[in-house]
Amino acid sequence: MIDFMSSRVEIDLVKLGNNVEVLLNLYGSKNIGIMGVTKVVCGIPEIAQVLVNKGIRILADSKIGNLRNMRNAKIKAEFILLKTPSLSEVDQVIKYADISINTEISVIKSLSAAAVKNEFPHKIILMVDLGDLREGILPADIDGFIQEVLQLPGITIVGIGANFACLGGVKPTEDKMSTLSLLADHIEEEFNLPLAYISGGNSANYNWFMASEDIGTINNIRIGESIFLGCETLGRTRIPNLFTNVFTFVAEVIESKIKGSLPDGDRGQNAFGISPEFQDRGQIRRVILGVGCQDVLVSGLTPRLDIDILGSSSDHIIIDAKRMELKVGDEVEFDLNYGALLSVMTSPNVDKKYIHSSKLDNQTEQDVFNKL
Ligand SMILES: *Cc1c(COP(=O)(O)O)cnc(C)c1O
């Protein structure tokens, strides 16, 4: 175990808690419950605990290992596996997930067998594909599908859901949401099957939610990015009263020199097999940070200082410091997008540091705190 790492992600648990509260109140105002989606933070118990403390009762993750970690850490919540289980992991699914989302009858049959064998009933949510073309049963097939599932012992259907803006970028419009609502009505009636969860989507559903006067029977939404990064995900616009800087990536300067901006010499491919283009900026202060693609998705970082990222390799990020006097040993802070957040949370080389006291960076944040 390494006890020192030169780069870290700082996680402000006070700002995180604020985001959870604001979103629970917002979606709750139209009776929509939130499942907290923890996959981008690897189900880290310190973070899951904040979600639960603020009132989230269901935690959803795409990795069974993350659910196991949260369970082992005694986080008090219901746990959902947010990905169709692999046939090879059904025993683990029964053990660590209260509910799993499903789209394949062969998998549900296998879950049923595992549930019976372990004497441990399992709940499922069926995902329908309403056009985004990632996971889902096609609406035309849903009746036959449900008929088959109802024959299987140890398995209870507790909801249906749809996912948007994940693969195809398809928006969860009023039209799509009412299709899901009507489908839920139809299933409840046709099969006399009460659906506890009619789960309309993810952080991309914010604009629909705000504009919609009639949300139909949708009573649930699965939220990750809005909680952690404070934005909706169709245009990545900030949601009012949410912090967009819960997470800060911090890296250390290991070289700082005035150098040219164009490489000098015959050129071939670089370390990643590409021949990059360079812009002539004349003589500049080139600063090197001691982290690289091995630690973080560099394209997902935005510096908080007025500096530019020029490029990166496995263990270095190269920066044009512009007017900033950055010297060896200085620390540089970055905002992270979803991909960058995922990369640092999964990297064993990036330290995780929890902070509780929040510095107020701007007026909007001041507003949020005044209301707390
Ligand atoms: C990741 C995921 C979510 C959460 O998406 P966010 O954009 O982070 O809110 C919801 N549902 C499913 C099925 C997912 O895989």
The ligand as a Tripos MOL2 file, in Angstrom:
@<TRIPOS>MOLECULE
LIG
   15    15     1     0     0
SMALL
NO_CHARGES

@<TRIPOS>ATOM
      1 C1        -25.3790    5.5350  -15.2540 C.3       1 LIG1
      2 C2        -26.8240    5.2860  -15.2940 C.ar      1 LIG1
      3 C3        -27.7150    6.2170  -14.7580 C.ar      1 LIG1
      4 C4        -27.2690    7.5290  -14.1470 C.3       1 LIG1
      5 O1        -26.9200    8.4230  -15.1540 O.3       1 LIG1
      6 P1        -26.4740    9.9300  -14.7920 P.3       1 LIG1
      7 O2        -26.3620   10.5910  -16.1140 O.co2     1 LIG1
      8 O3        -25.1790    9.8400  -14.0830 O.co2     1 LIG1
      9 O4        -27.5390   10.5210  -13.9550 O.co2     1 LIG1
     10 C5        -29.0610    5.9110  -14.7860 C.ar      1 LIG1
     11 N1        -29.5120    4.7610  -15.3330 N.ar      1 LIG1
     12 C6        -28.6880    3.8420  -15.8730 C.ar      1 LIG1
     13 C7        -29.2570    2.5940  -16.4410 C.3       1 LIG1
     14 C8        -27.3100    4.0810  -15.8760 C.ar      1 LIG1
     15 O5        -26.5010    3.1640  -16.4210 O.3       1 LIG1
@<TRIPOS>BOND
     1     1     2 1
     2     2     3 ar
     3     2    14 ar
     4     3     4 1
     5     3    10 ar
     6     4     5 1
     7     5     6 1
     8     6     7 2
     9     6     8 1
    10     6     9 1
    11    10    11 ar
    12    11    12 ar
    13    12    13 1
    14    12    14 ar
    15    14    15 1
@<TRIPOS>SUBSTRUCTURE
     1 LIG1         1 GROUP 0 **** ****
